[in-house]
């Protein structure tokens, strides 16, 4: 369900970070199905060049608000159009702070105004129970997880900076 909630969040932001993802019943029960992104598996975050910085800044802001506890280098896929996709969002939306990522490049730096404007719009959508985005969150997440998500969005809007690594584990293992 967190995979689908991550997709809904990516879409509500208009960022197209998470490939289309749906929930389906299968032979082993309920699970998510995600569109396959054709990519070179040898190319990952650790081999990216400077041209991807704007997309990486967007991905990092996304990971902060969904509280991604597992952003590995191999979870950053680059398609043939040089569009950056983030996959593997099963460890997101926990109500306790658990941000673990290999992408700390922007820690303490200002979040671009365009991203803050998108986050502000998302904040309004998550607060309004009549909005489709909020209804989707209600379907896939607990009220505690939604409240924590809203708090993380508001915190980024107030701070206007990417967070610094906190106490505890800040990097996932293995890194790729």
N, CA and C atoms as an extended XYZ file, in Angstrom:
528
Properties=species:S:1:pos:R:3:atomname:S:1:resname:S:1:resid:I:1 pbc="F F F"
N         0.816       -1.199        0.000 N   UNK     1
C         0.000        0.000        0.000 CA  UNK     1
C         0.858        1.260        0.000 C   UNK     1
N         2.028        1.175        0.614 N   UNK     2
C         2.924        2.336        0.637 CA  UNK     2
C         3.479        2.641       -0.756 C   UNK     2
N         3.676        1.591       -1.546 N   UNK     3
C         4.121        1.794       -2.930 CA  UNK     3
C         3.087        2.625       -3.698 C   UNK     3
N         1.815        2.309       -3.510 N   UNK     4
C         0.749        3.038       -4.199 CA  UNK     4
C         0.641        4.450       -3.634 C   UNK     4
N         0.734        4.606       -2.322 N   UNK     5
C         0.680        5.942       -1.709 CA  UNK     5
C         1.839        6.806       -2.211 C   UNK     5
N         3.005        6.201       -2.415 N   UNK     6
C         4.155        6.949       -2.956 CA  UNK     6
C         3.866        7.402       -4.379 C   UNK     6
N         3.288        6.524       -5.184 N   UNK     7
C         2.918        6.902       -6.556 CA  UNK     7
C         1.909        8.045       -6.541 C   UNK     7
N         0.881        7.952       -5.702 N   UNK     8
C        -0.132        9.019       -5.620 CA  UNK     8
C         0.500       10.354       -5.223 C   UNK     8
N         1.456       10.305       -4.311 N   UNK     9
C         2.137       11.532       -3.873 CA  UNK     9
C         2.960       12.127       -5.010 C   UNK     9
N         3.686       11.286       -5.721 N   UNK    10
C         4.486       11.732       -6.862 CA  UNK    10
C         3.591       12.392       -7.913 C   UNK    10
N         2.449       11.775       -8.178 N   UNK    11
C         1.515       12.313       -9.172 CA  UNK    11
C         0.875       13.612       -8.700 C   UNK    11
N         0.488       13.677       -7.428 N   UNK    12
C        -0.132       14.898       -6.901 CA  UNK    12
C         0.837       16.073       -6.980 C   UNK    12
N         2.107       15.795       -6.817 N   UNK    13
C         3.128       16.843       -6.945 CA  UNK    13
C         3.388       17.215       -8.402 C   UNK    13
N         3.041       16.318       -9.322 N   UNK    14
C         3.351       16.536      -10.734 CA  UNK    14
C         4.805       16.245      -11.057 C   UNK    14
N         5.476       15.472      -10.211 N   UNK    15
C         6.906       15.244      -10.365 CA  UNK    15
C         7.246       13.973      -11.135 C   UNK    15
N         6.351       13.086      -11.313 N   UNK    16
C         6.587       11.829      -12.036 CA  UNK    16
C         7.893       11.158      -11.603 C   UNK    16
N         8.011       10.932      -10.305 N   UNK    17
C         9.177       10.246       -9.757 CA  UNK    17
C         8.927        8.744       -9.701 C   UNK    17
N         7.751        8.360       -9.236 N   UNK    18
C         7.410        6.950       -9.050 CA  UNK    18
C         6.674        6.451      -10.290 C   UNK    18
N         7.132        5.352      -10.876 N   UNK    19
C         6.421        4.800      -12.036 CA  UNK    19
C         4.968        4.445      -11.662 C   UNK    19
N         4.077        4.442      -12.641 N   UNK    20
C         2.686        4.066      -12.344 CA  UNK    20
C         2.625        2.769      -11.533 C   UNK    20
N         1.864        2.822      -10.446 N   UNK    21
C         1.790        1.720       -9.491 CA  UNK    21
C         0.346        1.524       -9.062 C   UNK    21
N        -0.092        0.270       -9.050 N   UNK    22
C        -1.456       -0.066       -8.633 CA  UNK    22
C        -1.421       -1.217       -7.640 C   UNK    22
N        -2.523       -1.383       -6.931 N   UNK    23
C        -2.683       -2.495       -6.007 CA  UNK    23
C        -3.516       -3.564       -6.681 C   UNK    23
N        -3.057       -4.802       -6.629 N   UNK    24
C        -3.758       -5.907       -7.285 CA  UNK    24
C        -3.752       -7.144       -6.392 C   UNK    24
N        -4.786       -7.940       -6.547 N   UNK    25
C        -4.856       -9.235       -5.886 CA  UNK    25
C        -4.147      -10.239       -6.786 C   UNK    25
N        -3.246      -11.009       -6.210 N   UNK    26
C        -2.518      -12.016       -6.975 CA  UNK    26
C        -2.584      -13.361       -6.285 C   UNK    26
N        -1.846      -14.301       -6.809 N   UNK    27
C        -1.863      -15.660       -6.276 CA  UNK    27
C        -1.352      -15.732       -4.833 C   UNK    27
N        -0.579      -14.752       -4.419 N   UNK    28
C        -0.051      -14.723       -3.049 CA  UNK    28
C        -0.689      -13.623       -2.213 C   UNK    28
N        -1.784      -13.070       -2.705 N   UNK    29
C        -2.495      -12.041       -1.948 CA  UNK    29
C        -2.376      -10.670       -2.581 C   UNK    29
N        -2.700       -9.674       -1.781 N   UNK    30
C        -2.696       -8.287       -2.237 CA  UNK    30
C        -1.263       -7.767       -2.358 C   UNK    30
N        -0.970       -7.053       -3.441 N   UNK    31
C         0.360       -6.497       -3.622 CA  UNK    31
C         0.369       -5.400       -4.668 C   UNK    31
N         1.462       -4.700       -4.771 N   UNK    32
C         1.574       -3.621       -5.746 CA  UNK    32
C         2.191       -4.137       -7.043 C   UNK    32
N         1.772       -3.520       -8.131 N   UNK    33
C         2.320       -3.806       -9.451 CA  UNK    33
C         2.776       -2.469      -10.017 C   UNK    33
N         4.013       -2.415      -10.475 N   UNK    34
C         4.582       -1.159      -10.949 CA  UNK    34
C         5.052       -1.299      -12.389 C   UNK    34
N         4.835       -0.237      -13.150 N   UNK    35
C         5.305       -0.175      -14.535 CA  UNK    35
C         6.819       -0.343      -14.559 C   UNK    35
N         7.297       -1.203      -15.447 N   UNK    36
C         8.728       -1.441      -15.564 CA  UNK    36
C         9.387       -0.287      -16.316 C   UNK    36
N        10.453        0.229      -15.755 N   UNK    37
C        11.236        1.295      -16.393 CA  UNK    37
C        12.433        0.649      -17.076 C   UNK    37
N        12.466        0.747      -18.398 N   UNK    38
C        13.597        0.222      -19.157 CA  UNK    38
C        14.803        1.121      -18.868 C   UNK    38
N        15.873        0.535      -18.399 N   UNK    39
C        17.061        1.296      -17.997 CA  UNK    39
C        18.295        0.405      -18.085 C   UNK    39
N        19.448        1.032      -18.006 N   UNK    40
C        20.715        0.318      -17.965 CA  UNK    40
C        21.027        0.025      -16.498 C   UNK    40
N        21.035       -1.227      -16.066 N   UNK    41
C        21.268       -1.537      -14.654 CA  UNK    41
C        22.666       -1.170      -14.157 C   UNK    41
N        23.570       -0.869      -15.067 N   UNK    42
C        24.910       -0.435      -14.656 CA  UNK    42
C        24.943        1.050      -14.293 C   UNK    42
N        23.886        1.777      -14.645 N   UNK    43
C        23.803        3.207      -14.355 CA  UNK    43
C        22.914        3.397      -13.134 C   UNK    43
N        23.457        4.049      -12.115 N   UNK    44
C        22.693        4.329      -10.901 CA  UNK    44
C        23.196        5.630      -10.287 C   UNK    44
N        22.648        5.991       -9.157 N   UNK    45
C        22.986        7.255       -8.501 CA  UNK    45
C        24.498        7.506       -8.440 C   UNK    45
N        25.271        6.475       -8.170 N   UNK    46
C        26.710        6.651       -7.994 CA  UNK    46
C        27.452        6.940       -9.297 C   UNK    46
N        26.768        6.815      -10.428 N   UNK    47
C        27.403        7.116      -11.714 CA  UNK    47
C        26.777        8.328      -12.412 C   UNK    47
N        25.831        8.997      -11.752 N   UNK    48
C        25.163       10.150      -12.360 CA  UNK    48
C        26.111       11.341      -12.473 C   UNK    48
N        25.830       12.185      -13.472 N   UNK    49
C        26.619       13.408      -13.630 CA  UNK    49
C        25.812       14.619      -13.137 C   UNK    49
N        26.446       15.785      -13.233 N   UNK    50
C        25.868       17.028      -12.713 CA  UNK    50
C        24.557       17.428      -13.394 C   UNK    50
N        24.318       16.937      -14.603 N   UNK    51
C        23.105       17.319      -15.330 CA  UNK    51
C        21.833       16.842      -14.624 C   UNK    51
N        21.964       15.888      -13.718 N   UNK    52
C        20.793       15.339      -13.033 CA  UNK    52
C        20.500       16.020      -11.695 C   UNK    52
N        21.272       17.027      -11.335 N   UNK    53
C        21.085       17.689      -10.035 CA  UNK    53
C        19.646       18.177       -9.834 C   UNK    53
N        19.016       18.870      -10.783 N   UNK    54
C        17.627       19.304      -10.531 CA  UNK    54
C        16.673       18.142      -10.250 C   UNK    54
N        16.832       17.050      -10.979 N   UNK    55
C        15.971       15.891      -10.733 CA  UNK    55
C        16.300       15.229       -9.392 C   UNK    55
N        17.574       15.200       -9.038 N   UNK    56
C        17.959       14.631       -7.742 CA  UNK    56
C        17.426       15.480       -6.592 C   UNK    56
N        17.434       16.800       -6.752 N   UNK    57
C        16.900       17.671       -5.705 CA  UNK    57
C        15.408       17.400       -5.495 C   UNK    57
N        14.708       17.162       -6.559 N   UNK    58
C        13.279       16.836       -6.477 CA  UNK    58
C        13.102       15.481       -5.780 C   UNK    58
N        13.906       14.498       -6.155 N   UNK    59
C        13.825       13.167       -5.552 CA  UNK    59
C        14.109       13.224       -4.051 C   UNK    59
N        15.093       13.999       -3.653 N   UNK    60
C        15.432       14.115       -2.234 CA  UNK    60
C        14.281       14.758       -1.454 C   UNK    60
N        13.673       15.802       -1.994 N   UNK    61
C        12.524       16.415       -1.326 CA  UNK    61
C        11.391       15.401       -1.188 C   UNK    61
N        11.174       14.621       -2.237 N   UNK    62
C        10.152       13.584       -2.206 CA  UNK    62
C        10.452       12.574       -1.097 C   UNK    62
N        11.685       12.094       -1.048 N   UNK    63
C        12.060       11.114       -0.029 CA  UNK    63
C        11.878       11.668        1.382 C   UNK    63
N        12.134       12.949        1.558 N   UNK    64
C        11.950       13.564        2.878 CA  UNK    64
C        10.483       13.519        3.306 C   UNK    64
N         9.585       13.858        2.413 N   UNK    65
C         8.178       13.917        2.823 CA  UNK    65
C         7.550       12.540        2.962 C   UNK    65
N         7.992       11.562        2.165 N   UNK    66
C         7.441       10.207        2.311 CA  UNK    66
C         8.222        9.396        3.350 C   UNK    66
N         9.286        9.989        3.900 N   UNK    67
C        10.071        9.349        4.951 CA  UNK    67
C        10.654        8.028        4.453 C   UNK    67
N        11.332        8.100        3.320 N   UNK    68
C        11.893        6.904        2.695 CA  UNK    68
C        13.035        6.357        3.552 C   UNK    68
N        12.885        5.124        3.979 N   UNK    69
C        13.907        4.490        4.815 CA  UNK    69
C        14.828        3.579        4.021 C   UNK    69
N        14.783        3.694        2.684 N   UNK    70
C        15.557        2.741        1.882 CA  UNK    70
C        15.925        3.290        0.503 C   UNK    70
N        16.421        4.528        0.401 N   UNK    71
C        16.824        5.073       -0.898 CA  UNK    71
C        18.256        4.661       -1.191 C   UNK    71
N        18.374        3.577       -1.919 N   UNK    72
C        19.677        3.074       -2.336 CA  UNK    72
C        20.023        3.621       -3.721 C   UNK    72
N        21.288        3.565       -4.067 N   UNK    73
C        21.728        4.053       -5.366 CA  UNK    73
C        21.080        3.332       -6.526 C   UNK    73
N        20.816        2.044       -6.367 N   UNK    74
C        20.191        1.246       -7.411 CA  UNK    74
C        18.690        1.446       -7.519 C   UNK    74
N        18.123        2.229       -6.608 N   UNK    75
C        16.688        2.556       -6.661 CA  UNK    75
C        16.447        3.836       -7.441 C   UNK    75
N        17.484        4.358       -8.051 N   UNK    76
C        17.407        5.562       -8.887 CA  UNK    76
C        17.669        5.123      -10.326 C   UNK    76
N        16.615        5.082      -11.122 N   UNK    77
C        16.727        4.589      -12.492 CA  UNK    77
C        16.668        5.739      -13.481 C   UNK    77
N        17.520        5.675      -14.471 N   UNK    78
C        17.544        6.677      -15.527 CA  UNK    78
C        17.065        6.024      -16.817 C   UNK    78
N        15.953        6.548      -17.367 N   UNK    79
C        15.433        5.943      -18.600 CA  UNK    79
C        16.159        6.513      -19.821 C   UNK    79
N        15.771        6.082      -21.001 N   UNK    80
C        16.465        6.485      -22.230 CA  UNK    80
C        16.273        7.964      -22.558 C   UNK    80
N        15.328        8.626      -21.909 N   UNK    81
C        15.102       10.071      -22.097 CA  UNK    81
C        15.772       10.894      -21.007 C   UNK    81
N        16.614       10.263      -20.209 N   UNK    82
C        17.301       10.897      -19.075 CA  UNK    82
C        16.340       11.381      -18.001 C   UNK    82
N        15.190       10.716      -17.888 N   UNK    83
C        14.245       11.004      -16.805 CA  UNK    83
C        14.598       10.107      -15.626 C   UNK    83
N        14.690       10.708      -14.447 N   UNK    84
C        15.049        9.989      -13.229 CA  UNK    84
C        13.786        9.449      -12.552 C   UNK    84
N        13.798        8.159      -12.284 N   UNK    85
C        12.702        7.487      -11.604 CA  UNK    85
C        13.204        6.921      -10.281 C   UNK    85
N        12.354        6.948       -9.270 N   UNK    86
C        12.656        6.311       -7.992 CA  UNK    86
C        11.762        5.096       -7.824 C   UNK    86
N        12.368        3.987       -7.452 N   UNK    87
C        11.586        2.766       -7.234 CA  UNK    87
C        11.819        2.251       -5.814 C   UNK    87
N        11.035        1.244       -5.438 N   UNK    88
C        11.130        0.548       -4.159 CA  UNK    88
C        10.741        1.465       -3.005 C   UNK    88
N         9.445        1.676       -2.861 N   UNK    89
C         8.917        2.552       -1.813 CA  UNK    89
C         8.144        1.792       -0.748 C   UNK    89
N         8.539        0.543       -0.506 N   UNK    90
C         7.872       -0.255        0.518 CA  UNK    90
C         8.150        0.243        1.923 C   UNK    90
N         9.295        0.899        2.131 N   UNK    91
C         9.657        1.412        3.456 CA  UNK    91
C         9.495        2.925        3.493 C   UNK    91
N         8.274        3.363        3.333 N   UNK    92
C         7.947        4.794        3.357 CA  UNK    92
C         6.758        5.023        4.285 C   UNK    92
N         6.513        6.287        4.583 N   UNK    93
C         5.336        6.757        5.323 CA  UNK    93
C         5.259        6.296        6.774 C   UNK    93
N         6.355        5.799        7.338 N   UNK    94
C         6.312        5.444        8.756 CA  UNK    94
C         6.070        6.713        9.566 C   UNK    94
N         5.382        6.593       10.671 N   UNK    95
C         5.086        7.782       11.474 CA  UNK    95
C         6.315        8.263       12.257 C   UNK    95
N         7.268        7.386       12.523 N   UNK    96
C         8.508        7.785       13.197 CA  UNK    96
C         9.556        8.177       12.151 C   UNK    96
N        10.429        9.147       12.460 N   UNK    97
C        11.464        9.547       11.503 CA  UNK    97
C        12.395        8.380       11.176 C   UNK    97
N        12.514        8.067        9.896 N   UNK    98
C        13.352        6.939        9.475 CA  UNK    98
C        14.091        7.226        8.173 C   UNK    98
N        14.266        8.464        7.809 N   UNK    99
C        14.891        8.801        6.531 CA  UNK    99
C        16.289        8.189        6.442 C   UNK    99
N        16.437        7.288        5.457 N   UNK   100
C        17.729        6.666        5.168 CA  UNK   100
C        17.932        6.750        3.661 C   UNK   100
N        19.022        7.378        3.284 N   UNK   101
C        19.279        7.601        1.871 CA  UNK   101
C        20.771        7.680        1.607 C   UNK   101
N        21.158        7.387        0.379 N   UNK   102
C        22.546        7.590       -0.028 CA  UNK   102
C        22.729        9.006       -0.579 C   UNK   102
N        21.629        9.749       -0.728 N   UNK   103
C        21.680       11.077       -1.358 CA  UNK   103
C        21.597       12.175       -0.295 C   UNK   103
N        22.711       12.473        0.324 N   UNK   104
C        22.788       13.569        1.301 CA  UNK   104
C        23.502       14.789        0.708 C   UNK   104
N        23.669       14.815       -0.603 N   UNK   105
C        24.418       15.880       -1.280 CA  UNK   105
C        23.887       17.288       -0.986 C   UNK   105
N        22.590       17.399       -0.732 N   UNK   106
C        21.966       18.718       -0.606 CA  UNK   106
C        21.660       19.088        0.843 C   UNK   106
N        22.132       18.307        1.794 N   UNK   107
C        21.855       18.556        3.213 CA  UNK   107
C        22.199       19.992        3.587 C   UNK   107
N        21.228       20.667        4.181 N   UNK   108
C        21.417       22.045        4.628 CA  UNK   108
C        21.256       23.094        3.551 C   UNK   108
N        21.148       22.689        2.291 N   UNK   109
C        20.996       23.644        1.194 CA  UNK   109
C        19.534       24.068        1.043 C   UNK   109
N        19.307       25.250        0.474 N   UNK   110
C        17.922       25.698        0.250 CA  UNK   110
C        17.197       24.808       -0.763 C   UNK   110
N        15.929       24.569       -0.501 N   UNK   111
C        15.072       23.852       -1.444 CA  UNK   111
C        14.616       24.864       -2.485 C   UNK   111
N        14.740       24.574       -3.766 N   UNK   112
C        14.322       25.528       -4.796 CA  UNK   112
C        12.855       25.961       -4.624 C   UNK   112
N        12.600       27.236       -4.921 N   UNK   113
C        11.258       27.804       -4.756 CA  UNK   113
C        10.194       27.044       -5.538 C   UNK   113
N        10.540       26.542       -6.720 N   UNK   114
C         9.547       25.809       -7.518 CA  UNK   114
C         9.099       24.536       -6.791 C   UNK   114
N        10.029       23.874       -6.126 N   UNK   115
C         9.684       22.676       -5.369 CA  UNK   115
C         8.860       23.034       -4.134 C   UNK   115
N         9.219       24.133       -3.484 N   UNK   116
C         8.444       24.571       -2.327 CA  UNK   116
C         7.005       24.919       -2.718 C   UNK   116
N         6.822       25.520       -3.886 N   UNK   117
C         5.467       25.847       -4.353 CA  UNK   117
C         4.659       24.568       -4.570 C   UNK   117
N         5.294       23.559       -5.133 N   UNK   118
C         4.613       22.277       -5.328 CA  UNK   118
C         4.266       21.639       -3.984 C   UNK   118
N         5.186       21.716       -3.037 N   UNK   119
C         4.942       21.155       -1.712 CA  UNK   119
C         3.816       21.892       -1.002 C   UNK   119
N         3.755       23.197       -1.184 N   UNK   120
C         2.682       23.990       -0.582 CA  UNK   120
C         1.318       23.568       -1.148 C   UNK   120
N         1.263       23.370       -2.433 N   UNK   121
C         0.019       22.912       -3.077 CA  UNK   121
C        -0.361       21.530       -2.555 C   UNK   121
N         0.630       20.652       -2.429 N   UNK   122
C         0.389       19.309       -1.907 CA  UNK   122
C        -0.136       19.358       -0.472 C   UNK   122
N         0.396       20.277        0.309 N   UNK   123
C        -0.036       20.427        1.699 CA  UNK   123
C        -1.538       20.721        1.743 C   UNK   123
N        -1.992       21.619        0.900 N   UNK   124
C        -3.417       21.936        0.839 CA  UNK   124
C        -4.251       20.736        0.423 C   UNK   124
N        -3.754       19.962       -0.534 N   UNK   125
C        -4.479       18.776       -0.987 CA  UNK   125
C        -4.550       17.716        0.103 C   UNK   125
N        -3.499       17.596        0.890 N   UNK   126
C        -3.493       16.567        1.938 CA  UNK   126
C        -4.374       16.967        3.120 C   UNK   126
N        -4.608       18.253        3.286 N   UNK   127
C        -5.465       18.738        4.372 CA  UNK   127
C        -6.953       18.644        4.047 C   UNK   127
N        -7.287       18.616        2.774 N   UNK   128
C        -8.688       18.688        2.333 CA  UNK   128
C        -9.256       17.294        2.059 C   UNK   128
N       -10.168       16.812        2.911 N   UNK   129
C       -10.706       15.458        2.729 CA  UNK   129
C       -11.523       15.277        1.452 C   UNK   129
N       -11.852       16.359        0.760 N   UNK   130
C       -12.598       16.228       -0.504 CA  UNK   130
C       -11.676       16.042       -1.698 C   UNK   130
N       -10.388       16.241       -1.508 N   UNK   131
C        -9.419       16.103       -2.589 CA  UNK   131
C        -9.121       14.624       -2.861 C   UNK   131
N        -8.986       14.269       -4.129 N   UNK   132
C        -8.703       12.884       -4.518 CA  UNK   132
C        -7.401       12.392       -3.889 C   UNK   132
N        -6.390       13.256       -3.810 N   UNK   133
C        -5.115       12.846       -3.220 CA  UNK   133
C        -5.314       12.426       -1.764 C   UNK   133
N        -6.010       13.246       -0.990 N   UNK   134
C        -6.245       12.915        0.424 CA  UNK   134
C        -7.071       11.628        0.545 C   UNK   134
N        -8.046       11.466       -0.311 N   UNK   135
C        -8.855       10.254       -0.271 CA  UNK   135
C        -8.009        9.014       -0.560 C   UNK   135
N        -7.043        9.158       -1.455 N   UNK   136
C        -6.120        8.062       -1.723 CA  UNK   136
C        -5.257        7.746       -0.518 C   UNK   136
N        -4.752        8.798        0.155 N   UNK   137
C        -3.960        8.568        1.364 CA  UNK   137
C        -4.800        7.848        2.411 C   UNK   137
N        -6.050        8.298        2.573 N   UNK   138
C        -6.941        7.672        3.553 CA  UNK   138
C        -7.151        6.186        3.258 C   UNK   138
N        -7.142        5.844        2.000 N   UNK   139
C        -7.363        4.452        1.595 CA  UNK   139
C        -6.152        3.560        1.884 C   UNK   139
N        -4.950        4.123        1.753 N   UNK   140
C        -3.746        3.303        1.824 CA  UNK   140
C        -2.900        3.476        3.074 C   UNK   140
N        -3.133        4.533        3.855 N   UNK   141
C        -2.315        4.802        5.036 CA  UNK   141
C        -3.189        4.977        6.273 C   UNK   141
N        -2.592        4.813        7.434 N   UNK   142
C        -3.307        5.047        8.696 CA  UNK   142
C        -3.376        6.550        8.966 C   UNK   142
N        -4.275        6.946        9.831 N   UNK   143
C        -4.394        8.372       10.166 CA  UNK   143
C        -3.103        8.878       10.811 C   UNK   143
N        -2.443        8.025       11.574 N   UNK   144
C        -1.172        8.417       12.205 CA  UNK   144
C        -0.087        8.669       11.144 C   UNK   144
N        -0.046        7.808       10.132 N   UNK   145
C         0.934        7.976        9.056 CA  UNK   145
C         0.639        9.242        8.243 C   UNK   145
N        -0.632        9.540        8.027 N   UNK   146
C        -1.008       10.747        7.283 CA  UNK   146
C        -0.633       11.990        8.075 C   UNK   146
N        -0.908       11.983        9.368 N   UNK   147
C        -0.555       13.133       10.209 CA  UNK   147
C         0.958       13.369       10.193 C   UNK   147
N         1.739       12.294       10.284 N   UNK   148
C         3.205       12.420       10.247 CA  UNK   148
C         3.661       12.947        8.885 C   UNK   148
N         3.045       12.463        7.814 N   UNK   149
C         3.356       12.942        6.461 CA  UNK   149
C         3.091       14.448        6.368 C   UNK   149
N         1.923       14.883        6.816 N   UNK   150
C         1.580       16.303        6.758 CA  UNK   150
C         2.576       17.130        7.574 C   UNK   150
N         2.993       16.608        8.686 N   UNK   151
C         3.973       17.310        9.523 CA  UNK   151
C         5.316       17.446        8.804 C   UNK   151
N         5.731       16.407        8.096 N   UNK   152
C         6.999       16.479        7.350 CA  UNK   152
C         6.913       17.507        6.221 C   UNK   152
N         5.786       17.549        5.527 N   UNK   153
C         5.618       18.538        4.457 CA  UNK   153
C         5.691       19.942        5.047 C   UNK   153
N         4.959       20.177        6.126 N   UNK   154
C         4.964       21.508        6.758 CA  UNK   154
C         6.353       21.882        7.261 C   UNK   154
N         7.065       20.904        7.794 N   UNK   155
C         8.425       21.180        8.278 CA  UNK   155
C         9.331       21.641        7.138 C   UNK   155
N         9.277       20.962        5.992 N   UNK   156
C        10.100       21.388        4.849 CA  UNK   156
C         9.696       22.783        4.383 C   UNK   156
N         8.395       23.064        4.392 N   UNK   157
C         7.927       24.388        3.967 CA  UNK   157
C         8.431       25.481        4.908 C   UNK   157
N         8.492       25.201        6.200 N   UNK   158
C         9.001       26.188        7.163 CA  UNK   158
C        10.519       26.318        7.064 C   UNK   158
N        11.218       25.182        7.017 N   UNK   159
C        12.688       25.193        7.020 CA  UNK   159
C        13.249       25.720        5.704 C   UNK   159
N        12.589       25.384        4.601 N   UNK   160
C        13.032       25.764        3.253 CA  UNK   160
C        14.436       25.264        2.931 C   UNK   160
N        14.858       24.245        3.659 N   UNK   161
C        16.174       23.642        3.447 CA  UNK   161
C        16.045       22.135        3.525 C   UNK   161
N        16.951       21.463        2.822 N   UNK   162
C        17.015       20.013        2.924 CA  UNK   162
C        17.548       19.659        4.307 C   UNK   162
N        17.036       18.586        4.902 N   UNK   163
C        17.492       18.228        6.251 CA  UNK   163
C        18.920       17.696        6.270 C   UNK   163
N        19.500       17.800        7.444 N   UNK   164
C        20.805       17.197        7.717 CA  UNK   164
C        20.554       15.772        8.199 C   UNK   164
N        21.529       14.887        8.061 N   UNK   165
C        21.356       13.553        8.644 CA  UNK   165
C        21.101       13.670       10.150 C   UNK   165
N        20.196       12.864       10.652 N   UNK   166
C        19.859       12.885       12.077 CA  UNK   166
C        20.616       11.816       12.832 C   UNK   166
N        20.182       11.578       14.059 N   UNK   167
C        20.799       10.521       14.854 CA  UNK   167
C        20.285        9.172       14.355 C   UNK   167
N        21.046        8.158       14.613 N   UNK   168
C        20.627        6.837       14.169 CA  UNK   168
C        21.144        6.522       12.789 C   UNK   168
N        20.703        5.408       12.223 N   UNK   169
C        21.183        5.060       10.881 CA  UNK   169
C        20.616        6.007        9.835 C   UNK   169
N        21.488        6.585        9.021 N   UNK   170
C        21.085        7.544        7.995 CA  UNK   170
C        21.300        7.021        6.580 C   UNK   170
N        22.005        5.908        6.461 N   UNK   171
C        22.315        5.333        5.153 CA  UNK   171
C        21.770        3.910        5.088 C   UNK   171
N        21.122        3.539        4.002 N   UNK   172
C        20.641        2.156        3.887 CA  UNK   172
C        21.813        1.223        3.559 C   UNK   172
N        21.610       -0.056        3.836 N   UNK   173
C        22.644       -1.038        3.500 CA  UNK   173
C        21.998       -2.196        2.762 C   UNK   173
N        22.606       -2.654        1.698 N   UNK   174
C        23.794       -2.121        1.032 CA  UNK   174
C        23.456       -0.825        0.295 C   UNK   174
N        24.460       -0.016       -0.025 N   UNK   175
C        24.203        1.287       -0.643 CA  UNK   175
C        23.647        1.222       -2.063 C   UNK   175
N        23.867        0.150       -2.789 N   UNK   176
C        23.336        0.031       -4.152 CA  UNK   176
C        22.168       -0.916       -4.119 C   UNK   176
